[in-house]
Amino acid sequence: MKRLRYFIQRTILNMIQSPLLSSATIGTIGVALMLLAFFTLIVLNVQNLTRQWSREIQITVYLEQVPSTAKLQQWQEQIKQHPSVEHVTYTSQAEAFELFRKRLGRNDDLLDGLLPEILPASFELVLTPESRSELGAEKLVQELKKNAAFSGFRYGQDWLKRYDAFIFLLKLTGVLAGGFLIFATLFIISNTIKLTIYARRDELEIMTLIGATPMFIKIPFLAEGALQGIIGALLALGGCHALYYFFLKRGLSALLTTTAAGNITFLPFSIQASVILLGFVLGICGSALPLRKFVRV
C-alpha cells in the first residue's frame, strides 16, 4: 500500500511540477483523439446513410414471355431461396403498364390505344445487406442468366461501381488519417515526456545511486503518461460531442431530410470506450519510449 500511495502521489506531483508540459501533452492527446473520433463519427454516419441508400439496390429481371402461374410461382420460390436475395416481387405486364402511366403524369394520354403487352413482366429482387455491392449483384445475375426465359437484367451497374469506390475511399482515408494522427501523437508525447525526464535527470541519478530499481523509477512516469492519456481522451470525447451537436446534429439537419437527419448519431459506447483505451495506450507508449533511453533496465 505504501508503494501504491507513493506512486500515486509521485504521479500527481510530477504533473503539478510541470504544468506546462503536462498541459501540452494532455492538449496534444485531446486534439489528436478529438480529430480521430470526429472523423470516425463522420465515417460511421456516412456509412449509415449509404446503408440506407444501398436498400435501393435492386435487380430487375425481365421475362421473355409470361409463363403459367405455376411456373411463375416456381421461379419466384427458387429466386427467393437464393442466399443473396432478401425479397422477391413479381410485376405483371398490366401492373407495369399502370406504373408507367402514373410516371407519365399529365402525359399519360400517350399510352391511349396501347396494350399492356408492350411492356414485359418482371421480378424485382431486393438483395441482402451482404450482397449489396457490384460483386454481389454481378454474381447473382450470372446465376440467373442460366434461365433462358429471363431476357434482360437491370441493376444500375455504373451506380454500384461508384458506390463501391466511395466506400473503399472512405475506409482508406480513415485508416491513413487515423494512422497519421496516432503517429503524430506518439511523437509529441514521447518528446514531451523526454523533456520532463531531462529536467529531472539529477533526481533520477540520485534515486539510482541510493538503490532504486529502474522499474521503481519508471512506474510514476508511466502512470503519468497513462493519466494524461485518459484525461486527453475524455476531453477529446467532450470536444467531439460539441462538434457533433453543433455541426452535424444541428447544422446538417437543415440540409438533409428529416429521415436522414434522424439517422445522424453520436459514437456508440464501444467506440467511446475504445477512444479512452487508445488514450491510455498512447500515454503508456509515449512515456515508455523515452524511458528506455534515459532509464536503463
C-alpha positions as CSV (number, residue, x, y, z in Angstrom):
1,M,0.0,0.0,0.0
2,K,2.9,2.4,0.8
3,R,4.4,1.9,-2.6
4,L,1.0,2.4,-4.3
5,R,0.4,5.6,-2.3
6,Y,3.9,6.7,-3.3
7,F,3.4,6.1,-7.0
8,I,0.0,7.9,-6.9
9,Q,1.5,10.9,-5.0
10,R,4.6,10.9,-7.3
11,T,2.5,10.9,-10.4
12,I,0.3,13.8,-9.3
13,L,3.4,15.7,-8.1
14,N,5.1,15.2,-11.4
15,M,2.2,16.8,-13.2
16,I,1.9,19.6,-10.7
17,Q,5.7,20.4,-11.0
18,S,5.5,20.6,-14.8
19,P,2.1,22.1,-15.5
20,L,3.0,23.5,-19.0
21,L,4.4,20.2,-20.2
22,S,1.5,18.2,-18.7
23,S,-1.0,20.6,-20.3
24,A,0.8,20.3,-23.6
25,T,0.7,16.6,-23.5
26,I,-3.0,16.4,-22.5
27,G,-3.8,19.0,-25.1
28,T,-2.0,17.1,-27.8
29,I,-3.7,13.9,-27.0
30,G,-7.0,15.6,-26.7
31,V,-6.8,17.4,-30.1
32,A,-5.4,14.3,-31.9
33,L,-8.0,11.9,-30.5
34,M,-10.8,14.5,-31.0
35,L,-9.9,14.7,-34.7
36,L,-9.7,11.0,-34.9
37,A,-13.0,10.5,-33.1
38,F,-14.8,13.1,-35.1
39,F,-13.5,11.6,-38.4
40,T,-14.7,8.2,-37.1
41,L,-18.0,9.8,-36.3
42,I,-18.3,11.2,-39.8
43,V,-17.3,7.8,-41.4
44,L,-19.9,5.9,-39.3
45,N,-22.7,8.3,-40.1
46,V,-21.8,8.3,-43.8
47,Q,-21.8,4.5,-43.8
48,N,-25.3,4.6,-42.1
49,L,-26.6,7.0,-44.8
50,T,-25.1,4.9,-47.6
51,R,-26.6,1.8,-45.9
52,Q,-29.9,3.4,-46.4
53,W,-29.1,4.2,-50.0
54,S,-28.0,0.6,-50.5
55,R,-31.5,-0.6,-49.8
56,E,-32.4,0.9,-53.2
57,I,-30.0,-1.6,-54.9
58,Q,-32.4,-4.0,-56.7
59,I,-32.1,-6.3,-59.6
60,T,-35.0,-6.2,-62.1
61,V,-35.3,-9.5,-64.1
62,Y,-37.4,-9.2,-67.3
63,L,-39.3,-12.2,-68.7
64,E,-39.2,-13.1,-72.3
65,Q,-42.7,-14.5,-72.1
66,V,-45.2,-14.8,-69.3
67,P,-45.4,-18.5,-68.4
68,S,-48.2,-20.2,-66.4
69,T,-49.0,-19.3,-62.9
70,A,-47.4,-22.5,-61.5
71,K,-44.2,-21.8,-63.4
72,L,-44.1,-18.2,-62.1
73,Q,-44.5,-19.4,-58.5
74,Q,-41.8,-22.0,-59.0
75,W,-39.3,-19.4,-60.4
76,Q,-40.2,-17.0,-57.6
77,E,-39.6,-19.6,-54.9
78,Q,-36.3,-20.6,-56.5
79,I,-35.1,-17.0,-56.6
80,K,-36.3,-16.4,-53.0
81,Q,-34.3,-19.3,-51.7
82,H,-31.1,-17.8,-53.0
83,P,-28.8,-16.6,-50.1
84,S,-28.2,-13.2,-51.8
85,V,-32.0,-12.4,-52.2
86,E,-33.9,-10.9,-49.3
87,H,-37.3,-10.3,-51.1
88,V,-38.9,-11.0,-54.5
89,T,-41.8,-9.2,-56.0
90,Y,-43.5,-10.1,-59.3
91,T,-44.8,-7.3,-61.5
92,S,-47.2,-8.3,-64.2
93,Q,-47.5,-6.6,-67.6
94,A,-50.7,-4.9,-66.5
95,E,-49.1,-3.6,-63.3
96,A,-46.0,-2.4,-65.2
97,F,-48.3,-0.6,-67.7
98,E,-50.2,1.2,-64.9
99,L,-46.9,2.2,-63.1
100,F,-45.7,3.6,-66.4
101,R,-48.9,5.5,-66.9
102,K,-48.6,7.1,-63.4
103,R,-45.0,8.1,-64.1
104,L,-46.1,9.9,-67.2
105,G,-48.5,12.0,-65.2
106,R,-50.2,14.6,-67.4
107,N,-48.8,12.9,-70.5
108,D,-50.5,9.6,-69.8
109,D,-52.7,10.1,-72.8
110,L,-49.6,9.0,-74.9
111,L,-50.5,5.4,-73.9
112,D,-54.0,5.6,-75.2
113,G,-54.7,2.8,-77.7
114,L,-51.7,0.7,-76.5
115,L,-51.9,-2.6,-74.7
116,P,-50.1,-3.7,-71.5
117,E,-48.4,-6.4,-73.6
118,I,-45.9,-3.7,-74.9
119,L,-44.1,-3.9,-71.5
120,P,-42.5,-7.1,-70.1
121,A,-43.4,-8.8,-66.9
122,S,-40.6,-8.8,-64.3
123,F,-39.2,-9.9,-61.0
124,E,-38.0,-7.2,-58.5
125,L,-35.2,-8.6,-56.4
126,V,-34.1,-6.9,-53.1
127,L,-30.6,-8.1,-52.1
128,T,-29.4,-8.9,-48.6
129,P,-27.2,-6.3,-47.0
130,E,-24.1,-8.5,-47.5
131,S,-24.8,-8.8,-51.2
132,R,-25.5,-5.1,-51.9
133,S,-22.3,-4.5,-53.9
134,E,-21.2,-4.7,-57.5
135,L,-19.6,-8.1,-57.0
136,G,-22.7,-9.5,-55.2
137,A,-25.1,-8.2,-57.9
138,E,-22.9,-9.5,-60.7
139,K,-22.6,-12.9,-59.1
140,L,-26.4,-13.2,-58.7
141,V,-27.1,-12.0,-62.3
142,Q,-24.6,-14.6,-63.7
143,E,-26.6,-17.3,-62.0
144,L,-29.9,-16.0,-63.1
145,K,-28.7,-15.9,-66.7
146,K,-28.7,-19.7,-66.8
147,N,-32.5,-19.4,-67.2
148,A,-33.2,-18.7,-70.8
149,A,-36.6,-17.3,-70.0
150,F,-35.0,-14.3,-68.3
151,S,-34.5,-11.9,-71.2
152,G,-32.9,-8.9,-69.5
153,F,-31.4,-7.5,-66.3
154,R,-31.2,-4.0,-64.8
155,Y,-29.4,-3.3,-61.6
156,G,-27.5,0.1,-62.0
157,Q,-24.0,-1.2,-62.7
158,D,-22.5,2.3,-63.0
159,W,-24.1,3.4,-59.7
160,L,-22.8,0.3,-58.0
161,K,-19.2,0.9,-59.2
162,R,-19.3,4.5,-57.8
163,Y,-20.9,3.3,-54.6
164,D,-18.2,0.6,-54.0
165,A,-15.4,3.1,-54.9
166,F,-16.8,5.6,-52.5
167,I,-16.9,3.2,-49.6
168,F,-13.4,1.9,-50.3
169,L,-12.0,5.5,-50.5
170,L,-13.8,6.4,-47.2
171,K,-12.3,3.4,-45.4
172,L,-8.8,4.0,-46.9
173,T,-8.9,7.7,-45.9
174,G,-10.0,6.7,-42.4
175,V,-7.1,4.3,-42.0
176,L,-4.5,6.7,-43.3
177,A,-5.7,9.7,-41.3
178,G,-6.0,7.6,-38.1
179,G,-2.5,6.2,-38.6
180,F,-1.0,9.7,-39.1
181,L,-2.8,11.1,-36.1
182,I,-1.7,8.3,-33.8
183,F,1.9,8.5,-35.0
184,A,2.0,12.3,-34.6
185,T,0.5,11.9,-31.1
186,L,3.1,9.3,-30.1
187,F,5.9,11.5,-31.4
188,I,4.7,14.6,-29.4
189,I,4.0,12.7,-26.2
190,S,7.4,11.0,-26.4
191,N,9.2,14.3,-26.8
192,T,7.2,15.9,-24.0
193,I,8.0,13.1,-21.6
194,K,11.6,13.3,-22.7
195,L,11.8,16.9,-21.7
196,T,10.2,16.1,-18.3
197,I,12.8,13.3,-17.7
198,Y,15.7,15.5,-18.9
199,A,14.6,18.2,-16.4
200,R,14.7,15.7,-13.6
201,R,17.9,13.8,-14.7
202,D,19.7,14.8,-11.5
203,E,16.9,13.5,-9.3
204,L,16.8,10.2,-11.3
205,E,20.6,9.8,-10.9
206,I,20.3,10.2,-7.2
207,M,17.5,7.7,-7.0
208,T,19.6,5.2,-8.9
209,L,22.6,5.7,-6.7
210,I,20.6,5.1,-3.5
211,G,19.3,1.7,-4.9
212,A,16.1,2.5,-6.6
213,T,15.3,-0.1,-9.3
214,P,14.7,1.0,-12.9
215,M,11.1,-0.2,-12.7
216,F,10.5,1.8,-9.5
217,I,11.7,4.9,-11.3
218,K,9.7,4.2,-14.4
219,I,6.3,3.5,-12.9
220,P,5.5,7.1,-11.9
221,F,6.3,8.3,-15.4
222,L,4.3,5.5,-17.0
223,A,1.4,6.3,-14.7
224,E,1.7,10.0,-15.5
225,G,1.5,9.2,-19.2
226,A,-1.5,6.9,-18.7
227,L,-3.3,9.5,-16.6
228,Q,-2.6,12.2,-19.2
229,G,-3.8,9.9,-22.0
230,I,-7.1,9.2,-20.2
231,I,-7.7,12.9,-19.4
232,G,-6.9,13.8,-23.0
233,A,-9.3,11.1,-24.3
234,L,-12.1,12.4,-22.1
235,L,-11.5,15.9,-23.3
236,A,-11.5,14.6,-26.9
237,L,-14.9,12.9,-26.4
238,G,-16.2,16.2,-25.0
239,G,-14.9,18.2,-27.9
240,C,-16.1,15.6,-30.4
241,H,-19.6,15.7,-28.8
242,A,-19.7,19.5,-29.2
243,L,-18.7,19.3,-32.8
244,Y,-21.3,16.6,-33.4
245,Y,-24.0,18.6,-31.8
246,F,-23.3,22.0,-33.5
247,F,-22.0,20.9,-36.9
248,L,-23.7,17.5,-37.5
249,K,-26.9,17.4,-35.5
250,R,-27.9,21.0,-35.9
251,G,-26.0,22.0,-39.0
252,L,-26.9,19.1,-41.3
253,S,-30.4,18.8,-40.1
254,A,-31.2,21.9,-42.1
255,L,-29.7,20.4,-45.2
256,L,-30.9,16.8,-45.0
257,T,-34.4,15.3,-45.0
258,T,-36.0,14.6,-41.6
259,T,-35.4,10.9,-42.0
260,A,-31.7,11.3,-43.0
261,A,-31.1,13.8,-40.1
262,G,-32.6,11.4,-37.7
263,N,-30.0,8.8,-38.7
264,I,-27.2,11.0,-37.5
265,T,-26.0,9.6,-34.2
266,F,-23.1,10.0,-31.9
267,L,-20.3,7.4,-31.4
268,P,-21.6,4.2,-29.8
269,F,-20.4,3.4,-26.3
270,S,-17.9,0.7,-27.6
271,I,-16.1,3.3,-29.7
272,Q,-16.1,5.8,-26.9
273,A,-14.5,3.2,-24.6
274,S,-12.0,2.5,-27.4
275,V,-11.1,6.2,-27.6
276,I,-10.4,6.2,-23.8
277,L,-8.4,3.0,-24.1
278,L,-6.4,4.4,-27.0
279,G,-5.6,7.5,-25.0
280,F,-4.4,5.2,-22.1
281,V,-2.2,3.2,-24.5
282,L,-0.8,6.3,-26.2
283,G,0.1,7.7,-22.9
284,I,1.8,4.5,-21.8
285,C,3.7,4.0,-25.1
286,G,4.6,7.7,-25.3
287,S,6.2,7.5,-21.8
288,A,7.9,4.1,-22.4
289,L,9.8,5.2,-25.5
290,P,12.0,7.9,-23.9
291,L,12.3,5.9,-20.6
292,R,14.1,3.1,-22.5
293,K,16.8,5.6,-23.3
294,F,17.1,7.6,-20.1
295,V,16.4,4.8,-17.5
296,R,18.3,1.6,-18.3
297,V,16.9,-1.7,-17.0
